[in-house]
Amino acid sequence: MRLLKQVSRAYKEKSYHKHWIVIPNNLIKELKWDEGIELKAEVKNNKLIIEKD
């Protein structure tokens, strides 16, 4: 997996970024997730946990 960062917009002298994580297709299939589903995220013990909402 990879964490990516991109400038989403720039205003005056300040840039605003967004981040996303690329999840491999085999994990998406194993989780039975489909495009457009709602996900929720939380941090526990310094780990990011992402689940179907």
N, C-alpha and C positions, 0 to 999 in steps of 0.2 A: 504494500500500500504506500501511497505517497501523499504528503500534505502539500497542497499548492496554494499560491498566493497571487493575486492579481489586483491591479489598481482598478477600482470600480468607478471612481470619479476623482477629479481634481478641481479644487475651488481655491482661487487665489494662489497662495503659496503652499497649500496643504493638500496631500493626497490621502484618499480613503481607500482602504483595501478590504477585500473579502477573501475568505479562505474556504477551501473545500478539500475533502478527502476522496481519493479515487479508490473504490472498492472493486476488487476483481470480480468478473462475471460468475466464476464458480461459487464464490461466497454468496452472491445475490441469489443464485439458483438454490443453494443449500438452505438459505433463510426463507425462500419462497416469497421474496419481496418483488413487487411490480413497480414500474415507473409511476411516479406521482403519489405514492402512498405517503401518509403523514408519519413522521418519525419524531420521537422525543429523545432528548439527550440529557445526561446528568454526569457529574463527576463524583466518583466514590474512590477513596483511597488513592488519589492521584491517577485514576484511570477514567477514560471517557467511555461511557456505556450508552449505546444507541439502540433503541428498541422501537418496534411498531407502536404507534400511539393507539 
